[in-house]
Amino acid sequence: MKNKLVAYFKDEAGQTSTEYILLVAVVAAIVFKFRDAAMQMLFGGDAGNGGILGKVFQKAETGLQ
């Protein structure tokens, strides 16, 4: 009986849909947690610096001129 129980807990033949749903939930929680910080970095904020995307487009524009 003990051997069967140990074998059951060590069996990693495949992931169930529940495990996949839990993984998606963790990723979604991380995205929602850091969404504001990522938006601030990408698009800039009240300082008007334009963020990362603004700087990229500025450099591209000056490179084309």
matplotlib code that plots the C-alpha trace (Angstrom):
import matplotlib.pyplot as plt

x = [0.0, 2.8, 4.6, 1.4, 0.9, 4.5, 4.2, 1.0, 2.7, 5.7, 3.7, 4.2, 2.8, 1.0, -0.5, -4.2, -6.4, -6.6, -2.8, -2.9, -5.6, -3.6, -0.6, -2.7, -4.1, -0.6, 0.5, -2.6, -2.1, 1.5, 0.4, -2.3, 0.1, 2.7, 0.5, 0.7, 4.5, 4.9, 2.5, 4.5, 7.8, 6.4, 4.3, 5.7, 3.8, 3.1, 6.7, 6.2, 9.3, 7.4, 8.6, 10.5, 8.3, 8.5, 12.3, 12.4, 10.2, 12.2, 15.4, 13.8, 12.5, 15.9, 17.6, 15.3, 16.1]
y = [0.0, 2.4, 1.7, 2.4, 5.7, 6.8, 5.8, 7.9, 11.0, 10.6, 10.0, 13.0, 11.6, 14.7, 17.9, 18.2, 21.1, 22.3, 22.7, 24.7, 26.9, 27.6, 28.5, 30.9, 32.4, 33.0, 34.7, 36.9, 37.9, 39.0, 40.9, 42.8, 43.4, 45.1, 46.6, 50.2, 50.1, 48.6, 51.2, 54.0, 52.7, 52.1, 55.2, 57.7, 59.6, 63.1, 64.1, 64.1, 62.1, 59.8, 56.6, 53.9, 54.0, 57.7, 57.6, 54.8, 56.8, 60.0, 58.2, 56.7, 60.0, 61.7, 58.8, 59.2, 63.0]
z = [0.0, 0.9, -2.4, -4.4, -2.5, -3.2, -6.8, -7.1, -5.8, -8.0, -11.2, -13.4, -16.6, -17.7, -16.5, -16.1, -17.2, -13.6, -13.5, -16.7, -15.4, -12.2, -14.3, -16.4, -13.2, -11.8, -15.0, -15.1, -11.5, -12.3, -15.3, -13.4, -10.5, -12.7, -15.4, -14.1, -13.8, -17.3, -18.8, -17.1, -18.5, -22.0, -22.6, -20.0, -17.4, -16.2, -16.8, -20.5, -21.3, -23.6, -22.0, -23.9, -27.0, -27.3, -27.2, -29.8, -32.2, -31.5, -32.5, -35.5, -36.7, -36.3, -38.0, -41.0, -41.4]

ax = plt.figure().add_subplot(projection="3d")
ax.plot(x, y, z, "-o")
ax.set_aspect("equal")
plt.show()
